[in-house]
Amino acid sequence: MKQYSVVRIKRLKKQFEHSDLTVGTRAPRAGDVATVVDVYDDAFDLECSDDDGSTLWLELFRPDDADLDIVSI
């Protein structure tokens, strides 16, 4: 996984919950397309935006949290 890669969530294996402490307007869902914002040793930040560029969600994912398809690198 590289920074700025675009991925599609095939299946979530972890329950993400939206709250007042999270960034965006909702939690991740299967089918969402997101951009890799940062890559860490054992995790990565994904951001999903709407057509206007507003953040729908920004979450820290670990490799086992979801099945992802790479859309573009």
Buried (B, 14 or more C-beta within 10 A) or exposed (E): BEEEBBBBBEEBEEEBEBEEEBEBEEBBEEEBBBBBBEEEEEBBBBBBBEEEEEEBBBBEBEEEBBEBEEEEE
